[in-house]
């Protein structure tokens, strides 16, 4: 048995791409179309995720700057001199003498507590 040789090479493509061949491989074409749709959808999802990450990074950077600003302001306001200046209009000032310690007499005897 010998393999038949096609005398006209122009008809070789037409003989491969005939109606029966397309019908037999329709499942494969649908599979390729489904894979192409998944590929495109994955690309769009990746772009959306990257945009969301960049937005979150920008918000995080702004919040970090705000945190540092508020922290520096709090450190400045919590200095002793600043507190004294803020309380001066209310008539409050730092005491110059040491506080007096009050002694409380013990009304209960230790004998009653041990029973």
C-alpha positions as CSV (number, residue, x, y, z in Angstrom):
1,X,0.0,0.0,0.0
2,X,1.3,3.3,-0.9
3,X,0.3,6.7,0.5
4,X,-1.6,8.8,-2.1
5,X,0.2,11.9,-3.1
6,X,-1.9,15.0,-3.5
7,X,-1.1,16.5,-6.9
8,X,-2.3,20.0,-6.2
9,X,-0.8,21.7,-3.1
10,X,-3.4,24.5,-3.3
11,X,-6.2,22.1,-2.4
12,X,-4.3,20.8,0.7
13,X,-5.5,23.5,2.9
14,X,-9.1,23.2,1.6
15,X,-9.0,19.5,2.2
16,X,-7.9,20.0,5.8
17,X,-10.4,22.8,6.6
18,X,-13.6,21.2,5.3
19,X,-17.0,21.2,7.0
20,X,-16.7,17.7,8.5
21,X,-13.4,18.5,10.2
22,X,-14.8,21.7,11.7
23,X,-17.9,19.8,13.0
24,X,-15.7,17.1,14.5
25,X,-13.5,19.6,16.3
26,X,-16.2,22.0,17.5
27,X,-15.7,20.9,21.2
28,X,-12.0,21.8,20.9
29,X,-12.9,25.3,19.4
30,X,-15.4,25.9,22.3
31,X,-12.7,24.9,24.8
32,X,-10.2,27.3,23.2
33,X,-12.8,30.1,23.3
34,X,-13.6,29.4,27.0
35,X,-9.8,29.5,27.8
36,X,-9.5,32.8,26.0
37,X,-12.4,34.3,28.0
38,X,-10.9,33.1,31.2
39,X,-7.5,34.6,30.2
40,X,-9.1,38.0,29.5
41,X,-11.2,37.9,32.7
42,X,-8.1,37.1,34.7
43,X,-6.3,40.1,33.2
44,X,-9.1,42.4,34.1
45,X,-9.2,41.0,37.6
46,X,-5.5,41.5,38.0
47,X,-5.7,45.2,36.8
48,X,-8.6,45.8,39.3
49,X,-6.6,44.3,42.1
50,X,-3.5,46.4,41.3
51,X,-5.6,49.5,41.2
52,X,-7.1,48.6,44.6
53,X,-3.7,47.9,46.1
54,X,-2.4,51.3,44.8
55,X,-5.3,53.1,46.3
56,X,-4.8,51.4,49.6
57,X,-1.1,52.2,49.6
58,X,-1.9,55.9,49.0
59,X,-4.5,56.0,51.8
60,X,-2.0,54.2,54.1
61,X,0.7,56.8,53.3
62,X,-1.7,59.7,54.0
63,X,-2.7,58.1,57.3
64,X,0.9,57.6,58.3
65,X,1.6,61.3,57.7
66,X,-1.5,62.2,59.7
67,X,-0.3,59.9,62.5
68,X,3.1,61.5,62.6
69,X,1.7,65.0,62.6
70,X,-0.7,64.3,65.4
71,X,2.0,62.5,67.4
72,X,4.4,65.4,67.1
73,X,1.6,67.9,68.1
74,X,0.8,65.7,71.1
75,X,4.4,65.6,72.2
76,X,4.7,69.4,71.9
77,X,1.5,69.9,73.9
78,X,2.4,67.5,76.6
79,X,5.5,69.3,77.7
80,X,5.3,70.8,81.2
81,X,5.7,74.4,80.0
82,X,2.9,74.1,77.5
83,X,0.6,72.5,80.2
84,X,1.4,75.4,82.6
85,X,0.7,78.0,79.9
86,X,-2.6,76.3,79.0
87,X,-3.8,76.1,82.7
88,X,-2.7,79.6,83.7
89,X,-6.0,81.3,82.6
90,X,-7.9,79.0,85.0
91,X,-5.7,80.0,88.0
92,X,-4.0,76.7,88.2
93,X,-0.2,76.7,88.9
94,X,2.4,74.2,89.9
95,X,2.8,74.1,93.7
96,X,6.1,75.4,95.1
97,X,6.1,73.4,98.3
98,X,5.9,69.7,98.8
99,X,2.5,68.1,99.6
100,X,1.6,67.4,103.2
101,X,1.1,63.7,104.1
102,X,-1.9,63.1,106.3
103,X,-1.7,60.4,108.9
104,X,-4.8,58.3,109.5
105,X,-5.2,56.8,112.9
106,X,-6.0,53.1,112.9
107,X,-9.4,52.7,114.7
108,X,-9.4,48.9,114.6
109,X,-7.1,47.0,116.8
110,X,-5.1,44.1,115.5
111,X,-6.5,41.8,118.1
112,X,-10.0,42.0,116.6
113,X,-8.8,41.3,113.1
114,X,-7.0,38.1,114.0
115,X,-10.1,36.4,115.4
